[in-house]
Amino acid sequence: MNRAITKNYHAPVNAGPDKTYAVLRRFESRARLDEALAALGADDRVISSHQIGLVPRRATGYSLVWRLGNGGRAEIVWSALVRDDGDGGSLLSIRVRAFADDATSRAGLLAAWPLLGPLAEQHAKRTLRAVAEFAERFPEEDAAGFALAEARAA
């Protein structure tokens, strides 16, 4: 049985969900992760990294497929969801899931998790902080412009 390693992180945001989601959609956290992996000299282990579209609305994600030292491969997915908090603000949640396709890969993932786990956690927490800060500072009329530009680009 190949169970995923799952961790959830949450942050309240003093901005409405549409505004928070507009910032989340425009926020590019992948570059910081790629930069960190390159600084470690570990970027050659990355098989693919890409943004993923998630349904329902106000959700987005990012996937990193990693080549393990034992020849296996693992995937780490950060999925972000913005919800209305019922009080004019929003709740930003990021779920980190790490999983492998077979027993060999799972063994490699578990062995690497003491290093990969904190990296995945810091990426999630950094994203939470940055999106919350930008959404809280972002003028409401600019958020509407973001949403309009997003709709036109789609």
Protein Blocks (a to p, Z undefined) as FASTA:
>chain_A
ZZdddddddddddbdfklmmmmmmmpcfklmmmmmmmmnopmmmpmbdcddddddehiac
dddddddfkopacddddddddddehnopacdddddddddfbfklmmmmmmmmmmmmmmmm
mmmmmmmmmmmmmmmmpcfklmmmmmmmmmmmZZ
